[in-house]
């Protein structure tokens, strides 16, 4: 599948170790290594990266970017150091429902606003945020464009939109925000269920 999406024109592959997210540690490094080795495009990986060694191990497996979520919320004091050490190879994933940050594979909802976590991460030097509306992820109901816009306006760094992106119209709605720091969108279930064509989406960018 990784080779298929690359052949379809994907510029970046987004991989989530769901077992890792629930277990709190990376589980599928070897699978990820094989994916990376099979592609010429960069791969970003999240799920269960709760320690410095976890981040290093996924980068050592060839990932171009490691995504932390739960740790960014739980250990904000570590973010400045991590951002300085890993630079562009580190991204913070902000998963939110009704504007509130969710952690540990979305099983816990915190009282923190997504925009507050975004501002904090941006302030300490994190260069890329991946914002996911968990109520829309996999539901194929369209992106939460307003929430993405709020994140973009909150920070100076780059933003990737995720959750509910289903159609060319969804991608166009994100493009219509005209936010210079909105650098991409993640599309998953709608591709696998053939509700949308990747080449068609790429033609919009």
C-alpha positions in Angstrom: 0.0 0.0 0.0 2.8 2.4 0.7 4.2 1.9 -2.8 0.7 2.3 -4.2 0.2 5.7 -2.7 3.6 6.8 -3.7 2.9 5.7 -7.3 -0.4 7.7 -7.1 1.6 10.9 -6.4 1.7 11.2 -2.6 4.4 13.6 -1.5 4.4 12.4 2.1 3.2 9.2 3.8 1.6 9.4 7.2 1.8 6.3 9.4 0.3 5.7 12.8 1.4 2.8 15.0 -2.0 2.3 16.7 -0.8 -0.6 18.8 1.9 1.7 20.0 -0.5 4.5 20.8 -2.5 2.2 23.1 0.5 0.4 24.6 2.5 3.6 25.2 5.6 2.4 23.3 6.5 1.8 19.6 5.4 -1.7 18.4 5.9 -1.8 14.7 9.4 -0.3 14.1 10.4 -3.2 11.8 7.2 -2.8 9.6 7.9 1.0 9.5 11.5 0.3 8.5 10.4 -1.8 5.6 7.9 0.8 4.5 10.6 3.5 4.5 13.0 1.4 2.6 10.4 0.7 -0.1 9.8 4.4 -0.8 11.5 7.4 -2.2 9.1 9.9 -0.4 9.4 10.9 3.2 7.4 9.1 5.9 6.2 10.6 9.2 5.3 8.3 12.1 3.3 8.7 15.3 1.9 6.4 17.9 3.4 5.5 21.3 6.4 7.8 21.1 6.6 8.6 24.8 10.4 8.8 25.4 13.5 10.3 23.8 14.6 6.8 22.9 11.3 6.1 21.2 11.7 9.2 19.0 15.3 8.2 18.2 14.3 4.6 17.4 11.6 5.7 14.9 14.0 8.1 13.3 16.7 5.5 13.2 14.1 3.3 11.4 14.2 5.9 8.6 11.2 8.1 9.4 11.6 11.7 8.2 9.5 13.0 11.1 8.4 11.6 14.5 5.1 12.8 15.9 4.5 13.1 19.6 1.1 13.8 21.1 0.5 12.5 24.6 4.0 13.4 25.7 3.6 17.0 24.4 0.6 17.4 26.7 2.0 15.4 29.7 5.6 16.8 29.6 5.4 20.4 28.2 8.7 21.2 29.9 10.5 18.7 27.7 9.2 20.2 24.4 11.7 23.0 24.1 14.6 20.6 24.5 13.1 18.1 22.0 12.4 20.8 19.5 15.9 22.0 19.7 17.4 18.5 19.5 15.2 17.2 16.6 14.3 20.3 14.7 12.2 19.6 11.6 12.3 15.8 12.4 9.8 16.4 15.3 6.1 17.3 15.0 3.4 17.6 17.6 0.1 15.9 17.0 -2.8 17.7 18.5 -5.8 15.4 18.7 -9.0 17.2 19.8 -12.7 16.7 20.3 -14.9 19.7 20.7 -11.7 21.8 20.9 -10.3 19.9 23.8 -7.0 17.9 23.6 -7.3 14.1 23.7 -4.4 11.8 24.6 -3.4 8.1 25.0 -4.9 7.0 21.7 -7.9 9.3 22.2 -9.2 7.5 25.2 -8.6 10.4 27.6 -10.0 13.9 27.0 -8.1 16.7 28.9 -9.4 20.1 29.9 -6.9 21.8 27.7 -7.9 23.7 24.6 -6.2 22.6 21.4 -5.2 26.2 20.5 -3.5 26.6 23.9 -1.4 23.5 23.3 -0.6 24.7 19.8 0.5 28.1 21.1 2.7 26.5 23.8 4.3 24.1 21.3 4.9 27.0 18.8 6.4 29.1 21.5 9.1 26.6 22.4 10.1 26.0 18.8 8.1 23.1 17.4 7.9 23.7 13.7 5.1 21.5 12.6 1.7 20.7 14.2 -0.7 18.0 12.9 -4.2 18.9 14.0 -6.8 16.1 14.1 -10.5 16.5 14.9 -11.1 13.1 16.4 -14.9 13.3 16.1 -14.5 13.5 12.3 -11.5 11.1 11.8 -12.6 8.1 9.8 -16.2 9.4 9.7 -15.9 10.9 6.2 -18.0 13.9 7.2 -15.6 16.7 6.0 -12.7 18.5 7.7 -13.3 20.9 10.6 -12.2 23.9 8.6 -12.9 26.4 11.3 -10.8 24.6 13.8 -7.9 24.2 11.4 -8.1 28.0 10.7 -8.0 28.7 14.4 -4.8 26.7 14.8 -3.2 28.3 11.8 -4.0 31.8 13.2 -2.6 30.8 16.6 0.9 29.8 15.5 3.7 30.8 13.2 4.8 27.2 12.4 3.4 24.8 9.9 0.0 23.1 10.2 -1.2 19.8 8.7 -5.0 19.2 8.8 -6.4 15.8 9.6 -9.7 14.2 10.3 -12.7 13.9 8.0 -11.0 14.9 4.8 -13.1 13.0 2.3 -13.5 14.9 -1.0 -11.9 17.4 -3.4 -14.4 19.9 -1.9 -12.9 19.3 1.6 -9.4 20.0 0.3 -10.5 23.0 -1.6 -12.2 24.4 1.5 -8.9 24.1 3.3 -7.1 25.8 0.4 -9.6 28.5 0.5 -8.5 29.5 4.0 -5.5 31.0 2.3 -3.3 30.3 5.4 0.3 30.3 4.3 1.3 28.0 7.2 -1.3 25.3 6.2 1.1 23.0 4.4 -1.0 19.8 3.9 -3.9 17.5 4.7 -4.0 13.9 5.7 -6.4 11.6 3.8 -6.9 8.0 4.9 -10.2 6.1 5.0 -11.8 7.8 2.0 -8.8 6.7 -0.1 -9.0 3.1 1.0 -12.8 3.0 0.4 -12.3 4.7 -3.0 -14.5 7.6 -2.2 -11.9 10.0 -3.6 -9.0 9.8 -6.0 -5.5 10.9 -4.8 -4.5 12.2 -8.2 -7.5 14.4 -8.2 -6.7 15.8 -4.8 -3.0 16.4 -5.7 -4.1 18.4 -8.7 -5.7 20.9 -6.4 -2.6 21.7 -4.5 
